[in-house]
Amino acid sequence: MAPTSKAIAGRSRPRFPPERNLVKPLALLAALLLLANPCAHAEQRFVPRPANGLALTPPMGWNSWNRFGCDIDEAKIRREADAMVSSGMRDAGYAYVVIDDCWQVSRDPSGNIVADAARFPSGIKALADYVHSRGLRFGIYSDVGDKTCQGRPGSRGHEFQDALQYAAWGVDYLKIDWCNAESLEARAAYETVSDALRASGRPIVLSICEWGTNKPWQWAASVGGNLWRTTPDIYDGFAGRKHNNEWLSVTDILDLQVGLEGFAGPGHWNDPDMLEVGNGGMTDDQYRAHFSLWAMLAAPLMAGNDLATMNAATRAILTNREVIAVDQDPLGIEGHRAAKEDEAEVWVRPLAGGSNAVVLLNRGSRARAIRLERSVLGLPDYVPLELRDLWSGRVVRSASGAISFDVPATAAVMLRATPSRPGGS
Ligand code: GLA
């Protein structure tokens, strides 16, 4: 705007006659400040984006990547949407059906993104309509770079065009990746996507998939992100890393969440990656631990298995309503690691109504007892507690002092601990 540029021009006019050859004290001070804090100038460019009002509890749904990778087509996605309904998952709170990478093949001469016509012959709009007709919401994937992680066209330079296309298709959720984005400044890149989604006029959840590379927990919420990945990709295992440390197990990811809990809250969540429950690489005990811990972390619960063929044990894990209620607790306070001794850990999450969710995690290869001290719940020793095991349904009452639970090897016990009146029921 003219007045601004004038003011700037005015400010930059020399205040001291050049012939005096004096160093301008203000310019020197500014240069020194910039040297002391080289980021100060860059920081000023960013203006917080308004929250979109979505994802007031962590999003729940299904995503194609963990189980199917690039092997996706419209029949498969419809089948998963059907299974989400028939399995009871929709009624348990799962809402989004998200197609991950590989649905897109090119851009048309006008720059519009083109879906793979061989795999999605009815088109993306028809698929979104089908998903909506099942009482579910529809999500899609892209990348802030020129290309996605699988070499498909990314959104760079087409952010607003793509957002308008998504809105026209009826997209409710965008997962947007960080491959081939080396030259980009992460915050600015995701800001553009956020602005584009807002300009589309359709409420679309923004799922930032930046793998934690640039500490997105520090900026993703102010950019308008509803969730942000905190780590590289998960794989279907309980402990250890794979593939040059690019794939992390459940417990490796868990360790990286410690200290991030203060950044999450209603509308903006840490995302420790999608679920592997039911994909076959872990025991049911380990999958229960995975699901329990993700609920403690207020993590988005995006199932990543084949819902159409899952067995009863997997279904029971994914639809455990009491564990889901912890994940979806309206306070939105992420749980934290409250105690750790060798391979035993105690995780605590304060819930609405005065209860706490507790996970006793045994990472070791032998069963062991794990003690729960009232102090980690912020309670004095004499407060009686009702402890409900959220997997077995068993209720234990404890009058005072610490209480121990037996936890099998590589497994977790999950409890809801509620203070009760002395002698009361
Ligand atoms: C990255 C993401 C994954 C998945 C793949 C798709 O690795 O982190 O979640 O979306 O890309 O190519």
Residues whose N, C-alpha, C, O or C-beta is under 5 A from the ligand:
A	BS01	GLA	W65 D100 D101 C149 Q150 D233
